[in-house]
Every structure is written in C-alpha cells, then in structure tokens.
Amino acid sequence: MRVINFNAGPSGMPLSVLEKAKDEFLSYKGLGLSIIEMSHRSAEFEAIVESATSKVRKLYGFGDEYAVLYLQGGASLQFAQIPMNLSTGKVCEYIDTDTWTNKAIKEAKILGANVKVVASSESENFNHIPATTQDDFSKDADYTYICSNNTIRGTQYKEFPKSKSTLVIDSSSDLFSRPIDISNVGVFYGGVQKNAGPAGVTLVVIKKELANRVNESKVPSILRYTTQIKANSMSNTPNTFGIYMFDLMLDWVIENGGLLGMQNKNIQKAKLLYSAIDEMSEFYKGHAKVDSRSLMNVTFNLASADLESKFANEAKEAGMIGLKGHRSVGGIRASIYNAVSLDDVKTLVEYMREFARKNG
Ligand SMILES: *Cc1c(COP(=O)(O)O)cnc(C)c1O
C-alpha cells in the first residue's frame, strides 16, 4: 500500500516511473549491471544525458543558445554560483518573496555583489508576489533574480516581471508544471527533487553567452558554468542515478501531455483545494492572496497550532503524509506537485470536510 504523498520535497513520484526504475535496476537494458554501477563516461549513460537534455529543450523551447547542465550542491549552491559567475559590479536586482530569495540575496552580498532589492512582500508576511512595472528595473543591471514559486509561503508568479536585464529564475518547486515565457530568460534552474525526480540533481539551463561573463581568474574551475558546459556536466562525476530518474520523469511528463498537460491537471487540482478552503473559510484560512496562489504548494492555517497538529496527524493515520507546514512558518501545506493525482486531492478535500465537521 502506498501513501498519498503531500511532501514538499523530496516528494512523490509516479508509480509507473518507480516501477520502471525497479525493473531496470539490476540490469539496465540487459547489460548485466545497474545504472549505479556504470561509468558516467559510458555510451549508455551519455545516451541518458542526451535524452534528458533533448526533452528539457523540447518541453520548454530552449534552443542551442542555452546549455543544459546537471549540477550538484542543490539549488542552494546556485544562490552563490549565480553572482559568482554573472555579477560584474553592476547592480544585481532581486525580488524578495521570502526564504529562497532571502538566502540568494545573502549569498550575493557575501560575494560582494551590488544587490538591489527591487520589490518585496515582507511587510505583508510574504503572502503575495509583489507587483512590479518596467520602471522598477534598470537596463544596466547584471541580472534580475526571482523565485517563480515560493515553496514555503505558497505563492507563485503568474507572469514573470518585465525586467530590462536578463532574468534568473529559481524554479525548484514548479519545474515542468506549466509552460513558461522564456523570451527573457538567462538562467532557469532548480533542484529536481520537488517536482521532477530524486534529490541530488540541480537542473541549470543557462544562456551560453551569459556563462562566458565569468572572470576565470576569480572563480574556481568547478564553480564556473563554462567548465561544466565544456565537460557536458561531467567535469566531476555527476549524480548518474538521479539524472536517470529525472529522464524517466520527463518521459512521464511527455506521455501525460507535456507542460500544457501538467498545467491543466495542476489547475484542476489547485482549484479543487482552494475552493474547499474558501468554502470553509471559517475553519481554514488560506495564507496566500488569491492572485498569488501557488498551483504547487497550498498553504493554510487552522485556529491553533494544536489543531493543525491534530489535522496533520489524523491525516497521516488516514494515509496522507507531508501536510505539516515548513518548520519556519508552521501551519498546513499540501504540496500538489505533478505526481499528485486529482483523486489524491479529492481524498484530501473529503478529509478536510470531515475534519472541519468534527472539530468546528
Ligand atoms: C527546496 C528549494 C530550494 C533549496 O533546494 P536544495 O536543493 O535543498 O538546495 C531552493 N529554492 C526553492 C524554490 C526550493 O523550493
């Protein structure tokens, strides 16, 4: 029996993907060895990297002017690696939507980048994506940095800001969940463990010309994008099994309608859950403002922390795990990533109705 998994990351994977990996685990394609026993330089593994990369390109529309990399150190290393490679002393613009952008700002400052926080939703407890206009941005900036979906607060950009310099986007918690406008994207990255695979792989899509900005005399080789671009992500041994699982996840995304298919399903799921919260607003208080609500992480509060614990604990007994909010903010969070089905969300909504009836 498998649980219904609302974990924020690492998170649930589709059963068919897990089964495929299980079937191939002892002997990949009849070769008599497992992926985890195989050289990263083997033709078989290189084919997996090629396959994943061509799917990433096709799904989002990234052309040859972009490099697709599989790095380590998590999305967190990117907080530092980005300014290390892309800051040239001009202003680096950040929009602060809490935790993940806070951390990125902190790292950029440590590295001496000229950080400017262009907009923030801090004064309202990060319950929305701050609105910006073109006038907020400079065309003489090194880049404009955003996090497309705040995993902890449950807020998500509907449209990317109209910045005048290139956009750097942390998309860790909404990778492959919807089509995006890539016209102004310089770097698009994320840890794949939220929505697209297991932990240990950071997908980084970067415009090659941006990567070339790096000052090679200042940045250690392994931390330069140019190094990994030249080595096709194999300057050091990559997370081979993680990349393999990521490739299987992309097959699943494509089989299920691609990014549009994912988006349609994600909208349906989110609608169902937010409608339930709105209907029972005496009992469940949504955190995010309506126009900033995330399709991925649905955050809400009950009347007290005790009641929230009871909610999460009894849900667990009923086979639904991962509903406790992030330790930094408390509350309840249901992460309804691509692998969570509409039926899973229906089960949660039924449970919410029942719980409100019993405890209201
Ligand atoms: C989880 C998360 C991170 C951190 O990812 P790691 O892989 O643990 O470093 C960064 N940004 C966002 C938006 C996240 O959800």
The ligand as an SDF file (V2000), in Angstrom:
LIG
                    3D

 15 15  0  0  0  0  0  0  0  0999 V2000
   13.8300   23.4920   -1.9400 C   0  0  0  0  0  0  0  0  0  0  0  0
   14.1330   24.7530   -2.5820 C   0  0  0  0  0  0  0  0  0  0  0  0
   15.4600   25.2400   -2.6390 C   0  0  0  0  0  0  0  0  0  0  0  0
   16.6150   24.5370   -1.9860 C   0  0  0  0  0  0  0  0  0  0  0  0
   16.9270   23.3920   -2.6550 O   0  0  0  0  0  0  0  0  0  0  0  0
   18.1710   22.4760   -2.2660 P   0  0  0  0  0  0  0  0  0  0  0  0
   18.2190   21.5410   -3.4010 O   0  0  0  0  0  0  0  0  0  0  0  0
   17.8510   21.8450   -0.9550 O   0  0  0  0  0  0  0  0  0  0  0  0
   19.3580   23.3430   -2.1580 O   0  0  0  0  0  0  0  0  0  0  0  0
   15.6730   26.4190   -3.3260 C   0  0  0  0  0  0  0  0  0  0  0  0
   14.6760   27.0890   -3.9030 N   0  0  0  0  0  0  0  0  0  0  0  0
   13.3920   26.6600   -3.8510 C   0  0  0  0  0  0  0  0  0  0  0  0
   12.3260   27.4380   -4.5160 C   0  0  0  0  0  0  0  0  0  0  0  0
   13.0910   25.4830   -3.1830 C   0  0  0  0  0  0  0  0  0  0  0  0
   11.8270   25.0560   -3.1350 O   0  0  0  0  0  0  0  0  0  0  0  0
  1  2  1  0
  2  3  1  0
  2 14  2  0
  3  4  1  0
  3 10  2  0
  4  5  1  0
  5  6  1  0
  6  7  2  0
  6  8  1  0
  6  9  1  0
 10 11  1  0
 11 12  2  0
 12 13  1  0
 12 14  1  0
 14 15  1  0
M  END
$$$$
